[in-house]
Every structure is written in structure tokens, then in C-alpha cells.
Amino acid sequence: FKREALDADGLVVDIGLAGEQLKAVLAQLNYQNLDSMPDFQGVNTTTEFLAREIHRRLVEAIHAGRLGPNAVGCEALEVCLHESHIAWASYEGPI
């Protein structure tokens, strides 16, 4: 999560709420055959694609207020996924 200035509580985002939402997003994707999921039909579900999809879902949670009212002050979010200790991909975009 990225923002230019800290909120009134001195935070970028409430890490507890962020963790809950990340856990909820990942619960929909963990241990799934992504290629057989209806939302991903015909899509090459690369690590980069998955990072962007997690970004999209977290941004949706922010706009829905599930990360608290101050999270809307965040300007960008980067999602980094590690396939192994040497292979990783990330996606960064606006909120």
C-alpha cells in the first residue's frame, strides 16, 4: 500500500484489516485449478496475471470500505508473488 502522507492515526493502512482482506481474497484462489475457474476461462493464468487479479480484488475491497475509511487515501498498491526464492512477479497500479 502506498500513499503520499500518513493518515490521522499515523498509518498508511490498517494492517489488521488489510490482512483480513488479503486472506479473504487468497481463500478464493488458494488450491484451485485457476484455469478451470469460470472467471479465468481462456486466460493464461501467469503469476503476473494473478498479481494483477489480487490487486484488482484488493482495490475493490478498499472502495467497498472493507479496509476502513482511511484506506481510500492510499494512492497505489503493489502485489508481489513469489513462486520460489528466485522466481517472483509483481503488479503495481493505482487505487
Long-range contacts (C-beta under 8 A, 24 or more apart in sequence): 1-71, 1-74, 1-76, 1-77, 2-74, 2-75, 2-76, 2-77, 2-78, 3-73, 3-74, 3-75, 4-75, 5-73, 7-70, 7-73, 8-70, 9-70, 11-70, 12-74, 13-67, 13-68, 13-70, 13-71, 13-74, 14-67, 14-68, 14-70, 14-71, 17-66, 17-67, 17-68, 17-71, 18-58, 18-67, 18-71, 20-66, 21-58, 21-61, 21-66, 21-67, 22-54, 22-58, 24-61, 25-54, 25-57, 25-58, 25-61, 26-54, 28-57, 29-53, 29-54, 46-89, 47-81, 47-83, 47-87, 47-88, 47-89, 48-89, 48-91, 50-81, 51-79, 51-80, 51-81, 51-89, 51-90, 51-91, 52-79, 52-91, 52-93, 54-79, 54-81, 54-91, 55-79, 55-91, 55-92, 55-93, 59-93, 59-95, 62-95, 63-95
